[in-house]
């Protein structure tokens, strides 16, 4: 089959000869006007080189790229004399040309209103997708959250009294012990509650009704562990008893203790106790922990005791760092104090409810407990005239072991981490089990 046009085209390789395609001679031709006539063809192709069906075009690609129409125009093939239901017929004439771009349609009022309504619906969807956080903490604490999450709206919610009837919330940031109107606030569509603190023993779990609760567990571990090491050293080095405010009777003579080789017992082995263990190991202390699960210690060099009796029997310093739950309330009682060797140093950085304070008083009076350093008591604050203020073997601080330059940042960072997970639809961390109260 043969194709002819007004001018002959030969490639640089076959300038003086014809090319063979599938055993057929093909004389490649093209027109300067970029048009031609197909002769005796059963199937036509919209190409510059007219090659029979089954043959591959051999027009140089650089020439096709040079002849490519401008991008602003449409490349079309106009079939003259062909019926609408057939692409080509023998003897049909083809011409290749350009079609001018269509002019933009004039926007009618109907189209404009449609576009406006579509844009309005998109804006309404964006508004609907805005996450609303109700805070019963000072709203200024959430300035960083608003800057980090532009789609989040923060609303101040009072902790007492009536709440606006039209108020709707997605997330609630509240106090670790809840608020008087918490039950009413939770009916405003709240899907997640975060308690701004590490312990939630005073939280009213009965009002949650299935809403997940998280807390800032472990956020104060560094500050509390440093405070514990300070009081352990103070107990061994007799501080502040050895401080002077007048000339002493004896100079350069004292009987001081050391942490080296002493046994440290940790009741509870969560984030705080693990931080204490890591800081105590360089002092060459022998460290044991006790945890409800009995799992292995994640801190190398720390053993997990199988029972409280095995933990307390030889301990020189006992640190209470467990959560207060119905199962752990008054964990330290007459029975457990009897397990300890005489003169033990007791430190409480957990909750006051873990220690039976009347049993502690008896243990102090008989010398079973040599010193009690208490940062947590029950109730808080203690009323005036309470015996803990005046007992000579008690060192009392007003629940400040968690305090530090980055304490509030750490507590808020736990909330921010979970906020990111909540926005992504992922599972929340630091969740509180309503049954375990921890």
For each residue, the residues with C-beta under 8 A, 3 or more apart:
1: 24 40 41 52
2: 25 26 27 39 40
3: 26 27 28 29 36 38 39 41 50 51 52
4: 27 29 37 39
5: 29 30 31 36 37 50
6: 29 31 32 33 36
7: 29 30 31 32
8: 27 28 29
9: 28 29 30 49 59
10: 14 15 16 28
11: 14 15 19 28 58 59 60
12: 15 60
13:
14: 10 11 17 18 19
15: 10 11 12
16: 10
17: 14
18: 14 25 26 27
19: 11 14 26 28 58
20: 23 24 25 26
21: 24 26 51 52 55 56 58
22: 54 55
23: 20
24: 1 20 21 52 55
25: 2 18 20
26: 2 3 18 19 20 21 51 52 55
27: 2 3 4 8 18
28: 3 8 9 10 11 19 49 50 51 58 59
29: 3 4 5 6 7 8 9 36 50
30: 5 7 9 34 36 48 49 59
31: 5 6 7 34 35 36
32: 6 7
33: 6
34: 30 31 48 67 96
35: 31 94 95 96
36: 3 5 6 29 30 31 50 94
37: 4 5 93 94
38: 3 41 44 50 88 90 91 92 93 94
39: 2 3 4 90 91
40: 1 2 90 91
41: 1 3 38 44 50 52 88 90 92
42: 53 90
43: 53 87 88
44: 38 41 87 88 92 94
45: 50 51 53
46: 77 94 96
47: 50 51 57 59
48: 30 34 59 63 64 67 96
49: 9 28 30 57 58 59
50: 3 5 28 29 36 38 41 45 47
51: 3 21 26 28 45 47 55 56 57 58
52: 1 3 21 24 26 41 55
53: 42 43 45
54: 22
55: 21 22 24 26 51 52
56: 21 51
57: 47 49 51
58: 11 19 21 28 49 51
59: 9 11 28 30 47 48 49 63 64
60: 11 12 63 64
61: 64 65
62: 65 66
63: 48 59 60 66 67
64: 48 59 60 61 67 68
65: 61 62 68
66: 62 63
67: 34 48 63 64
68: 64 65 75
69: 73 74 75 98
70: 73
71:
72: 101
73: 69 70 98 99 100 101
74: 69 98 99 101
75: 68 69 96 98 99
76: 96 97 98 99
77: 46 94 95 96
78: 94 95 96 97
79: 82 87 88 92 94
80: 92 93 94 95
81: 89 91 92 93
82: 79 86 87 88 89 92
83: 86 89
84:
85:
86: 82 83 89
87: 43 44 79 82
88: 38 41 43 44 79 82 92 94
89: 81 82 83 86 92
90: 38 39 40 41 42
91: 38 39 40 81
92: 38 41 44 79 80 81 82 88 89
93: 37 38 80 81
94: 35 36 37 38 44 46 77 78 79 80 88
95: 35 77 78 80
96: 34 35 46 48 75 76 77 78
97: 76 78
98: 69 73 74 75 76
99: 73 74 75 76
100: 73
101: 72 73 74
102:
103:
104:
105:
106:
107: 111 112 115
108: 111 112
109: 112 113
110: 113 114
111: 107 108 114 115
112: 107 108 109 115 116
113: 109 110 116 117
114: 110 111 117 118
115: 107 111 112 118 119
116: 112 113 119 120
117: 113 114 120 121
118: 114 115 121 122
119: 115 116 122 123
120: 116 117 123 124
121: 117 118 124 125
122: 118 119 125 126
123: 119 120 126 127
124: 120 121 127 128
125: 121 122 128 129
126: 122 123 129 130
127: 123 124 130
128: 124 125
129: 125 126 151
130: 126 127 151 152 153
131: 149 151 152 153 170 171 422 423
132: 152 153 154 155 168 169 170 171
133: 142 145 152 153 154 155 169 170 171 172 173 419
134: 155 156 157 167 169 171 172 173 185 188 190
135: 138 139 141 142 154 155 156 157 172 173
136: 157 158 159 172 173 174 175 179 185
137: 141 142 173 174 175 196
138: 135 141
139: 135 142 154 156
140: 143
141: 135 137 138 408 412
142: 133 135 137 139 145 146 154 173
143: 140 146 147
144: 147 148 412 416
145: 133 142 148 149 152 154 412 415 416 419
146: 142 143 149 150 152 154
147: 143 144 150
148: 144 145 416
149: 131 145 146 152 419 423
150: 146 147
151: 129 130 131 423
152: 130 131 132 133 145 146 149 419
153: 130 131 132 133
154: 132 133 135 139 142 145 146
155: 132 133 134 135 167 169
156: 134 135 139
157: 134 135 136 163 167 169 172 185
158: 136 161 163 181
159: 136 174 175 179 180 181
160: 179 180 181
161: 158 181
162: 181 184
163: 157 158 167 181 184 185 188
164: 167
165:
166:
167: 134 155 157 163 164 188
168: 132 188 189
169: 132 133 134 155 157 172 185 188 189 190
170: 131 132 133 189 190 191 192
171: 131 132 133 134 190 191 192 193 194 419 422
172: 133 134 135 136 157 169 185 186 190 192 193 194
173: 133 134 135 136 137 142 194 196 415
174: 136 137 159 178 179 182 185 193 194 195 196
175: 136 137 159 178 179 195 196 197
176: 195 196 197 198 199 200 202 203 215
177: 200 202 203
178: 174 175 182 195 202 203 204 207
179: 136 159 160 174 175 182 185
180: 159 160
181: 158 159 160 161 162 163 184 185
182: 174 178 179 185 186 204 207
183: 186 187 204 207
184: 162 163 181 187 188
185: 134 136 157 163 169 172 174 179 181 182 188 190
186: 172 182 183 190 193 207 208 209 211
187: 183 184 190
188: 134 163 167 168 169 184 185
189: 168 169 170
190: 134 169 170 171 172 185 186 187 193 211
191: 170 171 211 212
192: 170 171 172 211 212 214 418 422 428
193: 171 172 174 186 190 208 211 212 213 214
194: 171 172 173 174 213 214 215 216 414 415 418
195: 174 175 176 178 200 203 213 214 215 216 432
196: 137 173 174 175 176 216 411 412 415
197: 175 176 200 215 216 411
198: 176 215 216 217 218 219 220 402 411
199: 176 202 215 323 324 350 351
200: 176 177 195 197 203 213 215 432 437 438
201: 323 324 325 351 353 437
202: 176 177 178 199
203: 176 177 178 195 200 213 432 437
204: 178 182 183 207
205: 208 213 434 437
206:
207: 178 182 183 186 204
208: 186 193 205 211 213 434
209: 186
210:
211: 186 190 191 192 193 208
212: 191 192 193 428 431
213: 193 194 195 200 203 205 208 431 432 434
214: 192 193 194 195 414 415 418 428 429 430 431 432
215: 176 194 195 197 198 199 200 414 430 432
216: 194 195 196 197 198 219 220 410 411 412 414 415 430
217: 198 270 271 414 430
218: 198 221 270 271 272 414 430
219: 198 216 407 410 411 413 414
220: 198 216 223 224 272 401 402 404 407 410 411
221: 218 224 225 271 272 274 275
222: 225 226 275 404 410
223: 220 226 227 401 402 403 404 406 407
224: 220 221 227 228 272 275 276 321 349 401 402
225: 221 222 228 229 272 275 276 278 279
226: 222 223 229 230 279 404
227: 223 224 230 231 349 375 400 401
228: 224 225 231 232 276 279 319 347 349 401
229: 225 226 232 233 276 279 280 283
230: 226 227 233 234
231: 227 228 234 235 347 373 395
232: 228 229 235 236 259 264 280 317 345 347
233: 229 230 236 237 239 259
234: 230 231 237 238 239 240
235: 231 232 238 257 317 345 371 373
236: 232 233 256 257 258 259 262
237: 233 234 242 256 257
238: 234 235 241 242 254 256 257
239: 233 234 242 243
240: 234 243
241: 238
242: 237 238 239 254 256
243: 239 240
244: 247 248
245:
246:
247: 244
248: 244 251
249:
250: 253
251: 248
252:
253: 250
254: 238 242
255:
256: 236 237 238 242
257: 235 236 237 238 262
258: 236 261 262
259: 232 233 236 262 280 283 284 285
260: 283 284 285
261: 258 284 285 286
262: 236 257 258 259 285 286 316 317
263: 285 286 287 288 314 315 316 317
264: 232 276 277 280 285 286 287 288 315 316 317 319
265: 288 289 290 305 311 312 315 317 318 319
266: 269 273 276 277 287 288 289 290 319 321
267: 273 290 308 311 318 319 320 321 322 331 332 354
268: 272 273 289 290 291 320 321 322 323 350
269: 266 273 274 277 289 290 291 297 302 304 321
270: 217 218 273 274 291 321 322 323
271: 217 218 221 274 275
272: 218 220 221 224 225 268 275 276 321 349
273: 266 267 268 269 270 276 277 289 319 321
274: 221 269 270 271 277 278 298 299
275: 221 222 224 225 271 272 278 279
276: 224 225 228 229 264 266 272 273 279 280 319 321
277: 264 266 269 273 274 280 281 287 289 299 301 302
278: 225 274 275 281 299
279: 225 226 228 229 275 276 282
280: 229 232 259 264 276 277 283 285 287
281: 277 278 284 285 287 299 301 302
282: 279
283: 229 259 260 280
284: 259 260 261 281
285: 259 260 261 262 263 264 280 281
286: 261 262 263 264
287: 263 264 266 277 280 281 301 302 303
288: 263 264 265 266 302 303 304 305 311 315
289: 265 266 268 269 273 277 297 302 303 304 305 311
290: 265 266 267 268 269 304 305 307 308 311
291: 268 269 270 294 295 304
292: 327
293:
294: 291 304 306
295: 291 304
296: 304
297: 269 289 300 302 303 304
298: 274
299: 274 277 278 281 302
300: 297
301: 277 281 287
302: 269 277 281 287 288 289 297 299
303: 287 288 289 297
304: 269 288 289 290 291 294 295 296 297
305: 265 288 289 290 308 310 311
306: 294 310
307: 290 310 311
308: 267 290 305 311 312 336 339
309: 312 313 339
310: 305 306 307 313
311: 265 267 288 289 290 305 307 308 315
312: 265 308 309 315 318 336 339 340 344
313: 309 310 339 340 341
314: 263 341
315: 263 264 265 288 311 312 318 340 341 344
316: 262 263 264 344 345
317: 232 235 262 263 264 265 344 345 347
318: 265 267 312 315 340 344 345 346 347
319: 228 264 265 266 267 273 276 347 348 349
320: 267 268 331 332 346 347 348 349 350 354 355
321: 224 266 267 268 269 270 272 273 276 349 350
322: 267 268 270 328 331 350 354
323: 199 201 268 270 328 350 351 437 438
324: 199 201 328 329 350 351 353 354 437
325: 201 328 329 436 437 438
326: 329 437
327: 292 436
328: 322 323 324 325 331 354
329: 324 325 326 353 354
330: 333 353 354 355 356 359
331: 267 320 322 328 336 354 355
332: 267 320 336 337 346 354 355 356 359 360
333: 330 336 337 356 359
334: 337 338 356 359 362 363
335: 338 339
336: 308 312 331 332 333 339 340
337: 332 333 334 340 359 360 362 363 368 369
338: 334 335 368
339: 308 309 312 313 335 336
340: 312 313 315 318 336 337 344 363 368 369
341: 313 314 315 344
342: 367 368 370
343: 367 369 370
344: 312 315 316 317 318 340 341 368 369 370
345: 232 235 316 317 318 369 370 371 372 373
346: 318 320 332 355 360 369 371 372 373 374
347: 228 231 232 317 318 319 320 372 373 374 375
348: 319 320 352 354 355 372 373 374 375 376 377
349: 224 227 228 272 319 320 321 375 376 401
350: 199 268 320 321 322 323 324 354 376
351: 199 201 323 324 354 376 378
352: 348 355 357 374 376 377 378 379 380
353: 201 324 329 330 378
354: 267 320 322 324 328 329 330 331 332 348 350 351
355: 320 330 331 332 346 348 352 359 360 374 378
356: 330 332 333 334 359 360
357: 352 360 361 377 378 388
358: 361 362
359: 330 332 333 334 337 355 356 362 363
360: 332 337 346 355 356 357 363 364 369 372
361: 357 358 364 365 387 391
362: 334 337 358 359 365 366
363: 334 337 340 359 360 366 368 369
364: 360 361 367 368 369 372 391 393 394
365: 361 362
366: 362 363
367: 342 343 364 370
368: 337 338 340 342 344 363 364
369: 337 340 343 344 345 346 360 363 364 372 393
370: 342 343 344 345 367 393
371: 235 345 346 393 394 395
372: 345 346 347 348 360 364 369 393 394 395
373: 231 235 345 346 347 348 395 397
374: 346 347 348 352 355 377 388 394 395 396 397
375: 227 347 348 349 397 398 399 400 401
376: 348 349 350 351 352 380 399
377: 348 352 357 374 380 382 388 396
378: 351 352 353 355 357
379: 352 382 383
380: 352 376 377 398 399
381: 398
382: 377 379 386 388 389 396
383: 379 386
384:
385: 389
386: 382 383 389
387: 361 390 391
388: 357 374 377 382 391 394 396
389: 382 385 386 396
390: 387
391: 361 364 387 388 394
392:
393: 364 369 370 371 372
394: 364 371 372 374 388 391
395: 231 371 372 373 374
396: 374 377 382 388 389
397: 373 374 375 400 401
398: 375 380 381
399: 375 376 380 402
400: 227 375 397 403
401: 220 223 224 227 228 349 375 397
402: 198 220 223 224 399 407
403: 223 400 407
404: 220 222 223 226 407
405:
406: 223 409 410
407: 219 220 223 402 403 404 410 411
408: 141 411 412
409: 406 412 413
410: 216 219 220 222 406 407 413 414
411: 196 197 198 216 219 220 407 408 414 415
412: 141 144 145 196 216 408 409 415 416
413: 219 409 410 416 417
414: 194 214 215 216 217 218 219 410 411 417 418 429 430
415: 145 173 194 196 214 216 411 412 418 419
416: 144 145 148 412 413 419 420
417: 413 414 420 421 429
418: 192 194 214 414 415 421 422 428 429 430
419: 133 145 149 152 171 415 416 422 423
420: 416 417 423 424
421: 417 418 424 426 427 428 429
422: 131 171 192 418 419 425 426 428
423: 131 149 151 419 420
424: 420 421
425: 422
426: 421 422
427: 421
428: 192 212 214 418 421 422 431
429: 214 414 417 418 421
430: 214 215 216 217 218 414 418
431: 212 213 214 428
432: 195 200 203 213 214 215 437 438
433: 436 437 438
434: 205 208 213 437
435:
436: 325 327 433
437: 200 201 203 205 323 324 325 326 432 433 434
438: 200 323 325 432 433
